[in-house]
Amino acid sequence: MRISEVARRSGASQKAIRLYEARGLLASVARINRYRDYSEQDLNLVLLIRQAQALGFRLAEVAALRRDDGGIDWLRVQALLAQRQQAVRADLRRLRQLDAALSQLRTEVVELIGHGESGPLDACLARGDCQAA
């Protein structure tokens, strides 16, 4: 199939597909009458590359998943996905802690505004040692 068909079916631009080939993400594509002739396997690889990019992987990371014979090293894919998932979970824990600290601070501010009183927030601000809970 021609590059326009791969682009249409994958959602990737023709320029992106040529970039994938230039960076070694796609094996050298056969040519018929000076036109690249892409296979279903090439299309599936473009779809995989796009999915990986949507999940935050860089092209260099995707390129490292190729075997010398042009196939995909699925054990490496599995390891990379597990590593990325661990990083996402760590980010989620950090974000939950940040959310809890923001909620607590917001509650304190609402109380201060509503009561017009000095509270723990004012005291730590005066001392300059406020810390997130």
C-alpha positions in Angstrom: 0.0 0.0 0.0 1.2 3.5 -0.6 2.1 6.0 2.1 -1.2 7.9 1.7 -3.1 4.7 2.6 -0.9 4.1 5.7 -1.4 7.7 6.7 -5.1 7.5 6.3 -5.5 4.2 8.2 -3.1 5.0 11.0 -3.8 8.7 11.5 -0.1 9.5 11.1 1.0 12.1 8.7 3.1 11.1 5.6 5.9 13.2 7.0 5.8 11.3 10.3 5.8 8.0 8.5 8.9 9.0 6.5 10.5 10.1 9.8 9.8 6.7 11.4 11.6 5.1 8.4 14.5 7.5 8.5 15.0 6.9 12.3 14.9 3.1 11.8 11.6 2.5 13.4 10.3 1.0 10.2 12.5 -1.4 8.2 13.5 -0.3 4.8 10.3 -0.2 2.8 10.2 -1.9 -0.6 9.7 0.4 -3.6 7.6 -0.2 -6.7 8.2 2.3 -9.5 9.9 4.8 -7.1 6.9 4.6 -4.6 7.2 3.1 -1.2 5.1 -0.1 -0.9 4.1 -0.6 2.7 2.9 -3.9 4.1 0.2 -4.6 6.7 3.1 -5.2 9.1 4.4 -1.7 8.4 0.9 -0.3 9.1 0.7 -2.2 12.4 4.1 -0.9 13.4 3.0 2.7 12.6 -0.1 2.1 14.8 2.1 0.8 17.6 4.5 3.8 17.3 1.6 6.2 17.5 0.1 4.4 20.5 3.5 4.5 22.3 3.8 8.2 21.6 0.3 8.8 23.0 1.4 7.0 26.2 4.4 9.4 26.4 7.2 7.3 25.0 9.9 9.0 22.9 10.8 7.8 19.4 14.2 6.8 20.7 12.6 4.5 23.3 10.4 2.9 20.6 13.4 2.4 18.3 15.3 0.6 21.1 12.5 -2.0 21.0 13.4 -3.2 17.5 15.3 -6.5 17.1 18.1 -6.8 14.5 15.7 -8.7 12.2 13.3 -5.8 12.2 10.8 -7.4 14.6 9.7 -6.2 18.0 11.4 -7.4 21.2 8.2 -8.0 23.2 10.2 -8.8 26.4 11.7 -5.3 26.2 8.3 -3.8 25.5 6.9 -5.5 28.6 9.8 -4.3 30.7 9.5 -0.7 29.4 5.7 -0.7 30.1 6.3 -2.0 33.6 8.9 0.7 34.2 6.6 3.5 32.9 3.7 2.2 35.0 5.8 2.3 38.1 6.7 5.9 37.3 3.1 6.8 36.8 2.1 5.2 40.1 4.9 7.1 41.9 3.6 10.3 40.3 0.0 9.5 41.4 1.2 9.0 45.0 3.0 12.3 44.9 -0.1 14.0 43.4 -2.4 12.5 46.0 -0.1 13.9 48.8 -0.1 17.3 47.1 -3.9 17.2 46.8 -4.2 16.4 50.5 -1.9 19.2 51.4 -3.8 21.6 49.2 -7.1 20.5 50.7 -5.8 21.0 54.2 -4.4 24.5 53.4 -7.6 25.5 51.7 -9.7 24.4 54.7 -7.4 26.5 57.0 -7.8 29.5 54.7 -11.6 29.1 54.6 -11.7 29.0 58.4 -9.5 32.1 58.7 -11.6 34.0 56.3 -14.9 32.9 58.0 -13.8 33.6 61.5 -11.4 36.5 61.0 -9.2 34.8 63.5 -5.5 34.1 63.6 -4.8 30.4 63.4 -2.0 27.9 62.8 -1.5 29.2 59.3 -0.9 32.8 60.5 1.5 31.4 63.2 3.6 29.4 60.7 3.6 32.3 58.2 4.9 34.6 61.0 7.7 32.2 61.8 8.4 31.4 58.2 8.3 27.7 58.6 5.1 26.6 56.9 5.2 23.0 55.6 2.8 20.9 53.6 1.2 18.2 55.7 
